[in-house]
Each structure stands twice: as C-alpha cells, then as structure tokens.
Amino acid sequence: MRVLLWMFVLVVLGLGYANGQDEIASDYDKTLKKHRKDYKKALLVDDRAPIDDKKDLKNVDFYPPDKSFIVKCLFIGNTEPRPFEMATYSGETKPYIKYGEVLFELPGKGTQRLSVYQSLKALTIPLYKDHLFIPFKDLTTGDSTYGGGRYIDIKVSDIKQGIVFLDFNKAYNPWCAYSDGFSCPIPPEENHLKVAIEAGELAFKEEINYQKS
C-alpha cells in the first residue's frame, strides 16, 4: 500500500512540475520585484522590525528570480495534530501543531518533503488564523543564506484539492538574521533539506561582514 502511495505521489509531482510552470504568470518577474520592494518597505514601517535605517536595506538582498523554484506540491494533512513546543533561538518555546506535509519535485534533485506548521497563538488572532508556517534549512544555510534557516508562509485557503504551490523565491529571513532580541523559531530537523535552495532571501550582508571580521 505504501509503495502504491509513493508511485501516486511521484506521478502527481512529475506532472505537477510541468503544469505548475505553465501556470506561472508571464509578468512574474515584475510581480516578484514588487513583492520584494513591499517586503523591504515593511521592515522599515513596522515598529517591531529590527531594521530602522533605510541605509541598512542595502544589505537586504535576494537570489535572482528562478521560476524552477516555484513548485507544485502534494499536500498531506495531519489527521491527528498534537500541540508541541517549537524551540526558538532565544531559548523560549512557542506552541504549534504539525498541520501536514508537502511533497514536491525539484528539477534534478528528486522528491522533497517539508512539514507545515500552524501557530496556536495565531489561531486566536482572526487576521492570522488562516496562516501556515514552513521553516526550513538547506545546503545554502550558513553559506549564502542565514545560518538560522529561512521561512515560507502559506494560507490554509491556498490548499486546493490537496495541491498547494510553494514559491521559494519568496523565502525570507527571520528577524534574528538582522538583530538579537527576537524569539525566532528554529526549523525542526525534519525540515532540513539535503539540497540547495538557491532562491529567496540571502544572508544579511552586515551579518556576513561581521562574521568575517
């Protein structure tokens, strides 16, 4: 039965990658450029954000857009989600449930799996109760990208008929990448990918310079 399930998964993902690329908007690069501009702007206007100087935004940088890192995923829901405490880099913990898993193909890198989490605190806030959270590390972590891993956000409503798209071009750094004093979740070991995700936000340049000095 398990073998048949994996055969089904591979067929879905194999077809899904090609179909997913066909569904990408022709003006994607322009849309992503706006997304990144808005992202950097939010780092300045949010009173809690670790960046308060416009000059520091020059140290916030990204990989060039790469549509091969927009992946169509098979979503497998967790039928028995149990609360657990996710560790953070401040030493505190935060309550989450494992909402499910996504399986996807990366060209030349095979089938990958990531766990999807839901914050129990976010469930109490109407604006964020649809929010799902994917923290991960990969082979770029600690090299070209932040050593503490990166995050991707999706919504429950993004999952349609067991399919959801992940855009690693929108992978972003936790605020711990810019400054101390934040409780940023540590990507659980099950979300440590053994491939390089050369897409999304790069390591904060000021932090790189600090480590090299």
Buried (B, 14 or more C-beta within 10 A) or exposed (E): EEEEEEEEBBEBBEEBBEEBBEEEEEEBEEEBEEEBEEBBEEBEEEEEBBBEEEEBEEBBEBBEBBBBBBBBBBBBEBEEBEEBEBBBBBEEBBEBBBBBBBBBBBEEEEBBBBBBBBBBEBBEEEEBEBBBBBBBBBBBBEEEBBEBBBBBEBEEEBBEEEBBBBBBBBBBBBBBBBBEEBBBBBBBEEBBBEEBBBBBBBBBEBBBEEEEE
